[in-house]
Amino acid sequence: MHRSLGRLAYLWAPLMVVMGFVIMITSMRRTGGPFFFDQNEFMISNTMLLVLFCVLVITALRRRRHTGWHRRLMLVAMAILTGPGLGRLLPMPLLIPNAWRIMMVITLIWPAIGMIRDLRCDGRIHPAYLWGAGAIIAVQIVADLIAYSAWGTSLTQQVLAGTPGAERPMHAFLPPGFAM
């Protein structure tokens, strides 16, 4: 059953990426996105991490005969998607201006747990965790370089132009009257 349903992931993962883009852009246009993230970082990083999620899932599906790689790459892909849920558990406004980076580090807890398990049981860390976690870190670095470039800021402004989301400051901020 796992194998049969797993084949649906070839369609499901890209569909999740498309829906993630739609939800993210809708949120940004309506409200400017979460106030505790910079808009450009939120848009560019989310976009690139959603694509990385899909790449990791497809790679894991292609490696399903190599169960060590398959399950570990799937876990790393899943870790990317835990950010929004974990972010709702943390006091994100208190983490401004580093809320996004802190959240990214926290999502890496899942691969870290897997690495610790590998070390304890096998005496070594499986390379899939190193490649997967390394890809997340590399994508985040590239996303930050793009987001904070003139092109990334301009792209974000173009996406938001003429919408209520464009009225919000580009950088993270505490709304007037905000209290915890």
NUVEX-561643 format. One line per 8 residues: number of its first residue (from 0); their letters; for each residue y, x, z of N, C-alpha, C. Coordinates in steps of 0.2 Angstrom, whole numbers, plus 5000, padded with zeros to 4 digits. Atoms other than C-alpha are relative to their C-alpha. Layout:
N
NUM> a> Y:X:Z:Y:X:Z:Y:X:Z  ...;
END
This chain:
180
0> mhrslgrl> 4994:5004:5000:5000:5000:5000:5006:5004:5000  4994:4996:5000:5012:5014:5004:5001:5003:4993  4999:4997:5007:5009:5022:4987:5003:4995:4995  4998:5005:5005:5011:5006:4978:5008:4998:5001  4993:5002:4998:5027:5001:4987:5005:5006:4999  4996:4994:5001:5033:5019:4986:5003:5001:4993  4998:4999:5007:5034:5018:4967:5006:4996:4999  4993:5004:5001:5048:5004:4969:5006:5005:5002;
8> aylwaplm> 4994:4996:4998:5059:5018:4977:5003:5003:4994  4997:4997:5006:5061:5025:4959:5006:4995:4998  4994:5005:5002:5072:5009:4956:5004:4998:5006  4996:5002:4994:5077:5005:4974:5005:5005:5002  4996:4995:4998:5085:5022:4978:5007:5000:4996  4994:5001:5004:5097:5021:4963:5004:4994:5001  4996:5006:4998:5101:5003:4967:5004:5000:5007  4997:4999:4994:5105:5008:4985:5007:5004:4999;
16> vvmgfvim> 4994:4996:5001:5117:5021:4978:5006:4996:4997  4995:5005:5003:5126:5008:4967:5003:4996:5005  4998:5005:4995:5127:4996:4981:5005:5004:5005  4996:4996:4996:5134:5010:4992:5007:5001:4997  4993:4999:5003:5148:5013:4980:5004:4994:5000  4997:5006:5000:5152:4995:4978:5003:4998:5007  4998:5002:4993:5153:4992:4997:5006:5005:5002  4995:4995:4998:5163:5009:5000:5007:4998:4996;
24> itsmrrtg> 4994:5001:5004:5176:5005:4986:5003:4993:5002  4997:5006:4997:5178:4987:4992:5003:5001:5006  4998:4999:4993:5180:4992:5010:5007:5004:4999  4994:4996:5000:5193:5005:5005:5006:4996:4996  4994:5004:5004:5203:4993:4993:5002:4995:5005  4998:5006:4996:5203:4979:5006:5004:5003:5006  4997:4998:4994:5207:4989:5022:5002:5007:5000  4999:4993:5000:5209:5007:5017:4994:5004:5003;
32> gpfffdqn> 5006:4997:4997:5192:5011:5025:5001:5001:5007  4999:4998:4992:5189:5017:5043:5006:5004:5001  4994:4997:4999:5205:5022:5050:4999:5007:5003  5001:4993:4997:5197:5037:5059:4997:5005:4995  5002:4995:5005:5192:5045:5043:5006:5001:4995  4995:4999:5005:5204:5053:5030:4997:4996:4994  5003:5004:5006:5202:5041:5014:4997:5004:4995  5003:4996:5005:5199:5055:5002:4994:5003:5002;
40> efmisntm> 5006:4997:4997:5186:5063:5013:4995:4995:5000  5004:5006:4999:5178:5046:5016:4997:4998:4993  5002:5002:5007:5177:5042:4997:4996:5006:4997  5003:4995:5004:5172:5059:4990:4993:5002:5003  5006:4998:4996:5160:5064:5004:4994:4994:4999  5005:5006:5000:5151:5046:5004:4997:5000:4993  5002:5000:5007:5150:5047:4985:4995:5006:4999  5004:4995:5001:5142:5064:4985:4994:5000:5004;
48> llvlfcvl> 5006:5000:4995:5130:5061:5000:4996:4994:4997  5004:5005:5002:5124:5045:4992:4996:5002:4994  5003:4997:5006:5120:5054:4976:4995:5005:5003  5005:4995:4998:5111:5068:4986:4994:4996:5003  5006:5004:4998:5101:5054:4995:4995:4998:4995  5004:5002:5005:5095:5048:4979:4996:5006:4997  5003:4994:5002:5091:5066:4973:4994:5002:5004  5005:4998:4995:5081:5069:4989:4994:4995:4999;
56> vitalrrr> 5006:5005:5001:5071:5053:4987:4996:5001:4994  5004:4999:5006:5067:5055:4969:4996:5007:5000  5004:4994:4999:5062:5073:4973:4994:5000:5004  5006:5001:4996:5051:5068:4987:4995:4996:4997  5005:5004:5004:5043:5055:4976:4996:5004:4995  5004:4996:5005:5039:5068:4963:4996:5005:5003  5004:4995:4996:5032:5079:4977:4995:4996:5004  5004:5004:4996:5021:5065:4984:4993:5003:5001;
64> rhtgwhrr> 5006:4997:4999:5005:5075:4982:5000:5005:5005  4999:4995:4995:5012:5088:4993:5003:4997:5006  4998:5004:4995:5013:5078:5008:5005:5003:5005  4995:4997:4995:5023:5091:5019:5007:4999:4997  4993:5001:5003:5037:5091:5006:5002:4993:5000  4999:5008:5001:5036:5072:5003:5003:4997:5006  4998:5004:4993:5038:5066:5021:5006:5004:5002  4994:4997:4997:5051:5079:5026:5006:4999:4996;
72> lmlvamai> 4994:5001:5004:5062:5077:5011:5002:4992:5001  4998:5007:4999:5061:5058:5014:5004:4999:5007  4997:5000:4994:5066:5061:5032:5007:5002:5000  4993:4998:5001:5081:5071:5027:5004:4995:4996  4996:5005:5004:5086:5058:5014:5002:4994:5005  4998:5005:4995:5085:5045:5028:5005:5002:5005  4995:4998:4996:5096:5055:5039:5007:4999:4998  4993:5001:5003:5110:5054:5027:5002:4993:5001;
80> ltgpglgr> 4999:5007:5000:5109:5035:5028:5002:4998:5008  4999:5002:4993:5110:5035:5048:5007:5001:5002  4993:4998:4998:5128:5041:5048:5004:4993:5002  4997:5006:4998:5136:5023:5048:4998:4997:5006  5002:5003:4994:5125:5017:5061:5001:5004:5006  4998:4995:4994:5127:5032:5073:5007:5000:5001  4992:5000:4999:5146:5031:5070:5002:4994:5004  4998:5006:4996:5146:5014:5077:4998:5000:5007;
88> llpmplli> 5002:4999:4993:5138:5020:5093:5005:5005:5004  4996:4995:4998:5151:5034:5095:5007:4998:5000  4992:5002:5000:5170:5033:5100:5003:5004:4995  4997:4996:5005:5175:5039:5083:5008:5001:5000  4993:4999:5000:5194:5036:5086:5002:5006:5004  4999:4994:4995:5193:5050:5100:4998:5006:4996  5002:4994:5004:5186:5062:5087:5004:5002:4994  4995:4999:5005:5201:5061:5075:5003:5007:5002;
96> pnawrimm> 5001:5000:5007:5204:5073:5065:4993:5002:4997  5007:4997:5002:5186:5079:5065:4994:4995:5000  5005:5005:5000:5177:5063:5065:4994:5000:4995  5004:4999:5006:5169:5065:5048:4995:5006:5001  5004:4995:5000:5162:5082:5051:4996:5000:5007  5004:5001:4994:5156:5078:5069:4994:4995:4998  5005:5005:5002:5147:5063:5062:4994:5003:4995  5005:4997:5005:5139:5074:5048:4995:5005:5004;
104> vitliwpa> 5004:4996:4995:5133:5086:5062:4995:4996:5004  5005:5004:4996:5125:5072:5072:4995:4997:4995  5005:5003:5004:5116:5065:5057:4994:5006:4998  5005:4995:5001:5107:5082:5055:4996:5001:5006  5005:5000:4994:5099:5079:5072:4993:4998:4998  5007:5002:5002:5084:5071:5063:4997:5005:4997  5003:4994:5003:5080:5086:5052:4999:5005:5006  5001:4995:4994:5083:5097:5068:4994:4998:5004;
112> igmirdlr> 5006:5002:4996:5070:5086:5078:4994:5002:4996  5006:4998:5004:5058:5089:5063:4998:5007:5000  5001:4993:5000:5061:5107:5063:4997:5003:5007  5003:4999:4993:5057:5108:5082:4993:4998:5000  5007:5003:5000:5041:5098:5079:4996:5005:4996  5004:4995:5004:5036:5110:5065:4999:5007:5004  5000:4993:4996:5040:5126:5076:4994:4999:5006  5004:5000:4994:5030:5119:5091:4992:4999:4997;
120> cdgrihpa> 5007:5001:5003:5015:5113:5080:4997:5005:4995  5002:4995:5005:5014:5125:5066:5003:5007:5001  4997:4993:4999:5024:5140:5072:5005:5002:4995  4995:4998:5005:5036:5139:5058:5003:4993:4997  4996:5006:5002:5049:5127:5050:4998:5000:4992  5002:5002:5007:5043:5119:5034:5007:5001:4995  4994:4999:5004:5055:5124:5019:5003:4994:4998  4997:5006:5002:5058:5106:5015:5006:4998:5004;
128> ylwgagai> 4994:5002:4996:5069:5104:5030:5006:5005:4999  4995:4995:5001:5078:5120:5026:5004:4998:4994  4997:5002:5007:5081:5115:5008:5004:4993:5001  4997:5006:4999:5086:5097:5013:5006:5000:5005  4995:5000:4995:5097:5101:5028:5006:5005:4996  4995:4996:5004:5105:5115:5017:5004:4997:4995  4997:5004:5006:5108:5103:5003:5006:4996:5003  4995:5005:4997:5117:5091:5015:5007:5004:5002;
136> iavqivad> 4995:4995:4998:5128:5106:5022:5004:5002:4994  4996:4998:5007:5132:5112:5004:5004:4995:4997  4997:5006:5003:5136:5095:4998:5006:4998:5004  4994:5002:4996:5148:5092:5012:5005:5005:4999  4995:4995:5002:5157:5109:5009:5003:4999:4994  4997:5001:5006:5159:5105:4991:5004:4994:5000  4997:5006:4999:5164:5087:4995:5007:5001:5003  4993:4998:4996:5178:5094:5007:5004:5003:4995;
144> liaysawg> 4996:4996:5004:5184:5106:4994:5003:4995:4994  4998:5005:5005:5185:5092:4981:5005:4995:5003  4996:5005:4997:5192:5079:4993:5007:5002:5001  4994:4997:4998:5206:5090:4999:5004:5004:4994  4996:4998:5005:5211:5096:4982:5005:4995:4997  4995:5005:5003:5225:5089:4972:4996:4995:4996  5004:5004:5004:5212:5081:4960:4997:4994:5005  5003:5004:4995:5203:5073:4975:5004:4995:5003;
152> tsltqqvl> 4995:5004:4997:5218:5066:4983:5003:4995:4994  4998:5005:5005:5224:5059:4966:4995:4995:4998  5005:5005:5002:5208:5051:4962:4999:4995:5005  5000:5005:4995:5208:5042:4979:5006:4996:4999  4994:5004:5001:5225:5036:4976:5000:4996:4994  5002:5004:5006:5220:5030:4959:4996:4994:5001  5005:5006:4998:5205:5020:4966:5004:4995:5004  4996:5005:4995:5217:5012:4979:5006:4997:4997;
160> agtpgaer> 4994:5003:5003:5232:5009:4968:5000:4993:4999  4999:5008:5001:5239:4991:4969:4995:4996:5005  5004:5004:4996:5227:4986:4983:5003:5001:5007  4998:5000:4993:5230:4983:5002:4998:5007:5003  5003:4994:4998:5220:4999:5005:5005:5006:4999  4995:4994:5002:5234:5010:4997:5006:5000:5005  4995:5000:4996:5246:5005:5010:4999:5004:5007  5002:4996:4994:5237:5014:5024:5001:5007:4999;
168> pmhaflpp> 4999:4993:5001:5240:5032:5027:4994:5004:4997  5006:4997:5002:5228:5044:5018:4996:5004:5005  5003:4996:4994:5225:5054:5034:4997:4995:5005  5003:5004:4994:5215:5047:5049:5006:4999:5005  4995:5001:4996:5226:5039:5061:4998:4994:5005  5002:5006:4995:5226:5027:5077:5005:4995:4998  4996:5006:5002:5233:5010:5072:5005:4998:5006  4996:5002:4994:5248:5004:5082:4997:4995:5004;
176> gfam> 5003:5005:4995:5243:4995:5098:4992:5001:5001  5007:4999:4999:5225:5003:5097:4999:5002:5007  5002:4998:4993:5217:5004:5114:4992:5000:5001  5008:5000:4999:5199:5008:5120:4999:4997:5006;
END
